[in-house]
Amino acid sequence: MNKTVLRIAFATAALGPLFVLAGCRQDMHDEPKFFPQRGTTFYADGRSVRPQVANTVARNQLHENTYFYTGLVDGKEGNTMPFPVTMKVLERGQERYNVYCTPCHSRVGNGEGMIVQRGYAHAGDFHTARLETAPLGHFFYVISNGYGAMPDYSAQVSPVDRWAIVAYIKALQLSQHATDADIPAGEHASPLDSIAEKDGLPASFAKPWALPATATYGTPNDQSFVLPSPGSSATGTPAARTAKTNSPATAGKTAAKQ
């Protein structure tokens, strides 16, 4: 009797896992699903990928390959504004520029904003020959996608405001070469140092700001981040200058004038 009980117990123990496994459902493991580019018998046409619903536009589909949203024409940076530039556009561009761009580029666009003065990588100087001749689409593309140490601002700044900023940057650049013939009658072009003195500030206020000696470049070789020249195969890698200084602001740069 005892042997029979033991045999039944052993048989039950051996068959137990099989009963348990047989009772497991594999619905989640073998859940029916569609795979991209594979067929299916679920739909009559045999396609798993469904046709786009008529009269609908997928997210970002409307923005594909348009100058207003990319700044590019056939993959190259364009040099026109997608809408007329009015004083209202410039005022909006100035307001957005002062919010998002001045911390790095400064209010006059010389690349020596407040966080640069405190050790951040020197920002682009809009008054260099390279950027003065850069097409308008270049600035829009950089704002949208970032460049070098600069992150993209596509989430913070709408496309229309990016173009307004581009227009204002161009106004900043033109201000460096303004003559009395370029401004309304009764006004005259003045250098920034004279404007500073008129506002009760020393003339030196308009001169280049020097970075503190403790500032670092943040690059692997602790030297200035050199942007590639047009047509260069480089992609913005850190490169050593011919002479390293503790103050990039003093390397032949002058304060912007209005």
TORTOR-966744 format. One line per 10 residues: number of its first residue (from 0); their letters; for each residue x, y, z of C-alpha. Coordinates in steps of 0.02 Angstrom, whole numbers, plus 50000, padded with zeros to 5 digits. Example, Ala and Ser with C-alpha at 12.3 -4.5 7.8 and 13.67 -1.06 7.14 Angstrom:
0) as) 50615 49775 50390 ~ 50684 49947 50357;
This chain:
0) mnktvlriaf) 50000 50000 50000 ~ 50140 50117 50046 ~ 50230 50080 49883 ~ 50074 50119 49782 ~ 50054 50286 49871 ~ 50236 50328 49840 ~ 50220 50285 49655 ~ 50066 50396 49638 ~ 50155 50537 49729 ~ 50308 50524 49615;
10) ataalgplfv) 50198 50518 49460 ~ 50102 50670 49516 ~ 50263 50765 49552 ~ 50332 50721 49380 ~ 50174 50765 49285 ~ 50137 50921 49387 ~ 50249 51042 49285 ~ 50174 50976 49124 ~ 49999 51019 49183 ~ 50059 51189 49239;
20) lagcrqdmhd) 50143 51224 49072 ~ 49992 51163 48977 ~ 49886 51287 49073 ~ 49999 51438 49031 ~ 49932 51558 48899 ~ 50052 51631 48772 ~ 49940 51771 48714 ~ 50064 51909 48760 ~ 50213 51812 48697 ~ 50132 51764 48533;
30) epkffpqrgt) 50024 51920 48517 ~ 49973 51949 48336 ~ 50059 52104 48271 ~ 50106 52188 48108 ~ 50286 52200 48051 ~ 50342 52340 47934 ~ 50353 52287 47752 ~ 50274 52117 47788 ~ 50111 52052 47722 ~ 49960 52000 47822;
40) tfyadgrsvr) 49801 51901 47798 ~ 49706 52017 47914 ~ 49668 52144 47776 ~ 49595 52100 47607 ~ 49735 52186 47511 ~ 49868 52085 47605 ~ 49964 52239 47664 ~ 50007 52266 47847 ~ 50051 52450 47822 ~ 49890 52542 47792;
50) pqvantvarn) 49868 52679 47662 ~ 49867 52857 47730 ~ 49692 52919 47766 ~ 49633 53037 47631 ~ 49651 53224 47663 ~ 49766 53201 47813 ~ 49946 53259 47839 ~ 50070 53164 47946 ~ 50168 53256 48078 ~ 50307 53362 47998;
60) qlhentyfyt) 50255 53300 47826 ~ 50197 53474 47777 ~ 50369 53544 47824 ~ 50473 53432 47712 ~ 50591 53517 47590 ~ 50520 53692 47609 ~ 50632 53844 47626 ~ 50529 53922 47764 ~ 50555 53772 47880 ~ 50734 53725 47832;
70) glvdgkegnt) 50826 53876 47761 ~ 50887 53761 47623 ~ 50858 53759 47436 ~ 50904 53593 47355 ~ 51010 53554 47509 ~ 51104 53720 47504 ~ 51082 53871 47616 ~ 50973 54002 47534 ~ 51002 54189 47542 ~ 50828 54265 47541;
80) mpfpvtmkvl) 50696 54300 47671 ~ 50537 54198 47649 ~ 50429 54351 47689 ~ 50449 54542 47683 ~ 50551 54619 47823 ~ 50459 54761 47908 ~ 50498 54862 48062 ~ 50378 54751 48158 ~ 50478 54598 48102 ~ 50641 54679 48157;
90) ergqerynvy) 50568 54726 48325 ~ 50508 54548 48351 ~ 50678 54483 48298 ~ 50765 54599 48420 ~ 50651 54544 48562 ~ 50679 54359 48527 ~ 50866 54387 48499 ~ 50882 54475 48667 ~ 50794 54330 48752 ~ 50883 54181 48674;
100) ctpchsrvgn) 51043 54241 48590 ~ 51121 54376 48699 ~ 51182 54259 48838 ~ 51313 54195 48716 ~ 51323 54317 48570 ~ 51294 54479 48671 ~ 51173 54616 48624 ~ 51290 54683 48491 ~ 51327 54511 48417 ~ 51514 54505 48451;
110) gegmivqrgy) 51508 54333 48533 ~ 51553 54394 48706 ~ 51392 54373 48803 ~ 51378 54358 48990 ~ 51402 54170 49003 ~ 51552 54181 48885 ~ 51627 54308 49004 ~ 51607 54177 49140 ~ 51702 54040 49050 ~ 51585 53966 48918;
120) ahagdfhtar) 51652 53933 48743 ~ 51670 54092 48641 ~ 51516 54113 48534 ~ 51512 54160 48350 ~ 51551 54342 48311 ~ 51426 54403 48183 ~ 51545 54542 48131 ~ 51679 54431 48057 ~ 51701 54424 47869 ~ 51644 54242 47868;
130) letaplghff) 51477 54274 47950 ~ 51448 54442 47867 ~ 51450 54352 47700 ~ 51357 54197 47759 ~ 51187 54172 47676 ~ 51029 54206 47774 ~ 50984 54021 47769 ~ 51143 53982 47865 ~ 51084 54075 48020 ~ 50911 53996 48011;
140) yvisngygam) 50986 53822 47990 ~ 51104 53847 48138 ~ 50964 53911 48251 ~ 50859 53761 48200 ~ 50992 53625 48213 ~ 51135 53694 48317 ~ 51317 53710 48269 ~ 51478 53670 48364 ~ 51450 53708 48548 ~ 51282 53790 48510;
150) pdysaqvspv) 51127 53683 48539 ~ 50975 53693 48428 ~ 50833 53811 48473 ~ 50697 53733 48368 ~ 50595 53690 48523 ~ 50608 53864 48598 ~ 50591 53974 48443 ~ 50458 53952 48310 ~ 50510 53956 48125 ~ 50437 54130 48096;
160) drwaivayik) 50531 54197 48247 ~ 50691 54115 48188 ~ 50676 54211 48025 ~ 50642 54370 48124 ~ 50802 54340 48222 ~ 50896 54313 48058 ~ 50833 54481 47996 ~ 50889 54566 48157 ~ 51061 54484 48148 ~ 51079 54556 47973;
170) alqlsqhatd) 51028 54727 48042 ~ 51164 54710 48176 ~ 51292 54671 48041 ~ 51238 54816 47932 ~ 51250 54933 48082 ~ 51439 54907 48087 ~ 51458 54990 47917 ~ 51319 55118 47929 ~ 51347 55294 47863 ~ 51242 55451 47878;
180) adipagehas) 51172 55409 47706 ~ 51097 55248 47774 ~ 50993 55328 47912 ~ 50845 55449 47914 ~ 50874 55635 47896 ~ 50915 55723 48058 ~ 51006 55573 48133 ~ 51186 55519 48119 ~ 51288 55361 48147 ~ 51383 55357 48311;
190) pldsiaekdg) 51515 55236 48378 ~ 51468 55136 48531 ~ 51596 55220 48644 ~ 51518 55390 48616 ~ 51346 55317 48653 ~ 51415 55243 48814 ~ 51483 55411 48869 ~ 51318 55494 48827 ~ 51232 55370 48943 ~ 51354 55410 49084;
200) lpasfakpwa) 51466 55259 49058 ~ 51654 55260 49027 ~ 51711 55245 48847 ~ 51800 55083 48895 ~ 51629 55005 48920 ~ 51620 54982 48732 ~ 51790 54898 48720 ~ 51812 54708 48711 ~ 51781 54615 48873 ~ 51920 54502 48936;
210) lpatatygtp) 51882 54329 49002 ~ 51942 54290 49179 ~ 52106 54198 49194 ~ 52015 54049 49270 ~ 51904 54026 49117 ~ 51924 53865 49018 ~ 51884 53828 48837 ~ 51801 53661 48874 ~ 51887 53576 48726 ~ 51995 53420 48734;
220) ndqsfvlpsp) 52154 53522 48705 ~ 52093 53671 48810 ~ 52108 53788 48664 ~ 51983 53892 48567 ~ 51847 53802 48470 ~ 51882 53846 48288 ~ 51736 53841 48168 ~ 51772 53765 47996 ~ 51788 53881 47849 ~ 51667 53861 47702;
230) gssatgtpaa) 51717 53713 47595 ~ 51825 53638 47730 ~ 51814 53452 47764 ~ 51820 53488 47950 ~ 51659 53479 48048 ~ 51695 53599 48188 ~ 51830 53504 48282 ~ 51933 53592 48414 ~ 52093 53658 48341 ~ 52239 53752 48416;
240) rtaktnspat) 52266 53932 48375 ~ 52439 53990 48326 ~ 52453 54079 48491 ~ 52352 54030 48644 ~ 52291 54167 48757 ~ 52189 54171 48916 ~ 52072 54297 48837 ~ 51998 54254 48667 ~ 51907 54420 48672 ~ 52071 54512 48649;
250) agktaakq) 52125 54414 48494 ~ 52103 54556 48371 ~ 51919 54584 48411 ~ 51839 54752 48433 ~ 51676 54798 48514 ~ 51531 54819 48396 ~ 51474 54995 48358 ~ 51301 55059 48325;
